[in-house]
Amino acid sequence: MNMYEAIFKRKSVRHYLNEKVEWDVIADILEFADSLPKFVDDVAVEFKLVSNIETKQGFRGPFSVKAPYYICISSEKGEDYLLNAGFMMQQLSLYITSKGLGTCFVGLANPGRGLKSTMKYDYVIALAFGKPAVPLYRNNMDAKRLPEEDIVVYKEDVNSNIRQLITAARLSPSGLNNQPWRFVVYKNRIHVFTRKNVLLYKMMDTSNMIDIGVMLANVLIAAEELWVDVSISKLESLKNKPFQNNQYVLTITIG
Ligand SMILES: Cc1cc2nc3c(=O)[nH]c(=O)nc-3n(C[C@H](O)[C@H](O)[C@H](O)COP(=O)(O)O)c2cc1C
């Protein structure tokens, strides 16, 4: 299984065997993490592996996902650093899934003060992983997602490649399964918006931008598999336009 196939088969795994993963597999995952493409090149990040196998080092408490391993990302704070963190962590999640291990993002709990203080930059989010105690894959028809018509507006008919990129985007995981992404597709462009949160839910803004990064990873991995050239830009004309329920994020141009 490759990372593209994992997009369609993965699910969040919340039950793990308390077993070691072979060291060469862990070393390979860490090497992959350090070689990952970024969304923003000039924001430094650091990955940190936490093992709870022998001693409980972190991620305790009711909101945590109990797993043998966690990989944490800490990041410099700069433009789009949350989007970048989501983008990198989803690539990592798909890579780990393709190796036959389970993963689950952990946004509701954190590693704890002690561990955080050992990180080079600001802690953003973690990925729990390990050998699954439940089935690792599922049919994508069983993924609970909003119907396509609720999240995409097609201004005109589009080709099958663009539809496949949208399918990959729609299947992305998100915090609390919020699926904050909205798309307007016109000609060869996918304009990406995020749902605006009401004042009460302002804290969700952080999560939304991580989610958008997660979704972008799915789109770019799908584009690579389909041999489709994509570029990403932010259009001034849309940036400054007020929308009632949505906030413009960026535009993906195909070809
Ligand atoms: C940024 C982010 C944070 C998440 N945080 C948690 C979490 O703290 N605990 C948890 O059990 N699942 C968490 N999840 C997993 C989502 O709940 C899950 O992706 C969503 O419900 C869709 O289910 P699926 O991944 O099985 O398709 C998170 C996912 C993302 C992308």
The ligand as a Gaussian input file, in Angstrom:
#p B3LYP/6-31G(d) Opt

LIG

0 1
 C       -6.173000      17.980000      13.916000
 C       -6.862000      16.743000      14.451000
 C       -7.001000      16.540000      15.817000
 C       -7.617000      15.379000      16.306000
 N       -7.670000      15.174000      17.674000
 C       -8.192000      14.004000      18.151000
 C       -8.164000      13.710000      19.554000
 O       -7.661000      14.477000      20.357000
 N       -8.682000      12.531000      19.982000
 C       -9.239000      11.628000      19.099000
 O       -9.695000      10.572000      19.549000
 N       -9.277000      11.875000      17.758000
 C       -8.758000      13.034000      17.259000
 N       -8.745000      13.281000      15.905000
 C       -9.325000      12.296000      14.978000
 C      -10.694000      12.739000      14.461000
 O      -11.656000      12.656000      15.478000
 C      -11.056000      11.862000      13.261000
 O      -10.137000      12.085000      12.252000
 C      -12.443000      12.133000      12.704000
 O      -13.426000      11.847000      13.674000
 C      -12.722000      11.309000      11.442000
 O      -12.590000       9.935000      11.665000
 P      -11.556000       9.060000      10.858000
 O      -10.187000       9.648000      11.078000
 O      -11.676000       7.672000      11.429000
 O      -11.900000       9.115000       9.406000
 C       -8.151000      14.427000      15.400000
 C       -8.011000      14.643000      14.011000
 C       -7.351000      15.766000      13.544000
 C       -7.163000      15.931000      12.056000

